[in-house]
Amino acid sequence: MVERSAHLDLAFGSLADTTRRDILRRVAGRELSVGEIAASYDMSLAAVSKHLIVLENARLVTKHRDGKLQVVRFSPPALAGVSEHLQRYRDIWEHSLDRLEKYLKEQG
């Protein structure tokens, strides 16, 4: 349970940053080299690398070498735990809306 919680903390912490969410969006479509990712931002390569380390630690992306390039790949399984966690709240919210709908129909 604690390990799962730590993973969620890392994932949500990673996703809390706009730049990291944008990087994740970019690599979700296709693999990109670190240089290709960095070219999209007005920041140093070192700053982009720090963002990638945070995403890697949360297991949201993986990196591998392709010749001289470091290539970044999206890792969808890491979002499964996040999705499961959010599903609980979605279920609660939908149940509340269903109750509201029923109440409104009874009043109408």
Backbone hydrogen bonds, N-H to C=O, Kabsch-Sander energy under -0.5 kcal/mol:
donor,donor_aa,acceptor,acceptor_aa,energy
5,S,1,M,-2.3
6,A,2,V,-2.7
7,H,3,E,-2.3
8,L,4,R,-2.3
9,D,5,S,-2.5
10,L,6,A,-2.4
11,A,7,H,-2.7
12,F,8,L,-3.2
13,G,9,D,-2.5
14,S,10,L,-2.4
15,L,11,A,-2.4
16,A,12,F,-0.9
17,D,14,S,-1.1
21,R,17,D,-2.2
22,D,18,T,-2.2
23,I,19,T,-2.6
24,L,20,R,-2.5
25,R,21,R,-2.2
26,R,22,D,-2.3
27,V,23,I,-2.5
28,A,24,L,-1.4
29,G,25,R,-0.7
29,G,26,R,-0.7
30,R,26,R,-0.9
32,L,72,V,-1.7
34,V,70,Q,-2.2
37,I,33,S,-2.2
38,A,34,V,-2.8
39,A,35,G,-1.9
40,S,37,I,-1.5
41,Y,38,A,-1.8
43,M,41,Y,-1.4
48,V,44,S,-2.1
49,S,45,L,-2.5
50,K,46,A,-1.9
51,H,47,A,-1.8
52,L,48,V,-2.4
53,I,49,S,-2.1
54,V,50,K,-1.9
55,L,51,H,-2.1
56,E,52,L,-2.6
57,N,53,I,-2.8
58,A,54,V,-1.4
59,R,56,E,-1.8
60,L,55,L,-2.5
61,V,55,L,-0.9
62,T,73,R,-2.6
64,H,71,V,-2.1
66,D,69,L,-2.8
69,L,66,D,-1.7
71,V,64,H,-3.5
71,V,69,L,-0.6
72,V,32,L,-3.6
73,R,62,T,-2.9
74,F,27,V,-0.9
75,S,60,L,-2.7
78,A,75,S,-1.6
79,L,76,P,-1.9
80,A,76,P,-0.5
80,A,77,P,-1.2
81,G,77,P,-0.6
82,V,78,A,-0.6
83,S,79,L,-2.9
84,E,80,A,-2.6
85,H,81,G,-2.2
86,L,82,V,-2.5
87,Q,83,S,-2.1
88,R,84,E,-1.2
89,Y,85,H,-0.8
90,R,86,L,-2.2
91,D,87,Q,-2.8
92,I,88,R,-1.8
93,W,89,Y,-2.6
94,E,90,R,-2.9
95,H,91,D,-2.3
96,S,92,I,-2.2
97,L,93,W,-2.3
98,D,94,E,-2.5
99,R,95,H,-2.2
100,L,96,S,-2.2
101,E,97,L,-2.7
102,K,98,D,-2.3
103,Y,99,R,-2.5
104,L,100,L,-2.7
105,K,101,E,-2.2
106,E,102,K,-2.1
107,Q,103,Y,-1.7
108,G,104,L,-1.5
